[in-house]
Amino acid sequence: MVDFARSAAAAVVAAVLVVAWLVVVAVNGFTQAWLNVLFGVTGAATFVMVFFIQHVSARKLRAVMLKLDELVRATDGADEAVVDAEHGSLDEQ
């Protein structure tokens, strides 16, 4: 799902859905019901995407932290306390 959401195909699907919605609205008239559909769908999509973006960001941040931890461990004379720096208080950091 993550790979699809960042792909060009996802952008094409979104564009096709918008064009299809515009065609349906143009044929049936621009009523309050269609506006409600638009607001509902965009609100739901935004709600889902917030959590999706948060998940992807946390996953990437964890990967970066693991790589940095490995670099600290591989460096001669490095302070092992630096690896766990994110667990300390702001003053300790």
C-alpha positions in Angstrom: 0.0 0.0 0.0 2.8 2.4 0.8 4.5 1.8 -2.5 1.3 2.4 -4.4 0.4 5.6 -2.6 3.7 7.2 -3.6 3.6 6.0 -7.2 2.6 7.8 -10.4 -0.3 5.3 -10.7 -1.9 6.7 -7.5 -1.7 10.2 -8.9 -3.3 9.0 -12.1 -6.1 7.2 -10.2 -6.7 10.4 -8.1 -6.9 12.5 -11.3 -9.3 10.1 -13.0 -11.6 10.1 -10.0 -11.6 13.9 -9.9 -12.4 14.1 -13.6 -15.1 11.5 -13.3 -16.6 13.4 -10.4 -16.6 16.6 -12.5 -18.3 14.8 -15.4 -21.0 13.3 -13.2 -21.6 16.7 -11.6 -21.7 18.5 -14.9 -24.3 16.0 -16.3 -26.5 15.9 -13.2 -26.1 19.5 -12.1 -24.1 21.1 -9.3 -26.4 20.5 -6.3 -25.8 20.6 -2.6 -25.9 16.8 -2.5 -22.8 16.6 -4.8 -21.0 19.2 -2.7 -21.7 17.0 0.4 -20.3 14.0 -1.4 -17.2 16.0 -2.3 -16.7 17.3 1.2 -17.3 13.8 2.7 -14.9 12.0 0.4 -12.1 14.7 0.8 -12.5 14.7 4.5 -12.3 11.0 4.8 -9.3 10.8 2.4 -7.5 13.6 4.4 -8.2 11.7 7.7 -6.7 8.5 6.3 -3.7 10.2 4.7 -2.8 11.9 8.0 -2.3 8.5 9.6 -0.7 7.1 6.5 1.9 9.9 6.4 2.6 9.6 10.1 3.2 5.8 9.7 5.5 6.3 6.8 7.4 9.1 8.5 7.9 7.0 11.7 9.1 4.1 9.7 11.7 6.1 7.8 12.8 7.8 11.0 13.3 4.5 12.7 15.4 3.3 9.8 17.6 6.4 9.9 18.0 6.0 13.7 19.1 2.3 13.4 21.7 3.3 10.7 23.0 6.1 12.9 23.2 3.8 15.9 25.2 1.3 13.8 27.6 4.0 12.7 28.2 5.1 16.3 28.8 1.5 17.4 31.3 0.9 14.6 33.3 4.1 15.4 36.3 3.5 17.6 36.2 5.5 20.8 32.6 6.4 20.4 30.5 7.0 23.5 27.8 4.2 23.8 25.6 6.7 25.7 25.1 8.6 22.5 23.2 5.6 21.0 20.5 6.0 23.6 20.5 9.8 23.6 16.8 10.0 22.4 15.7 8.3 25.7 17.3 11.0 27.9 15.9 14.3 29.0 16.4 17.4 26.9 19.0 18.7 29.4 21.0 15.4 29.2 21.0 15.6 25.4 
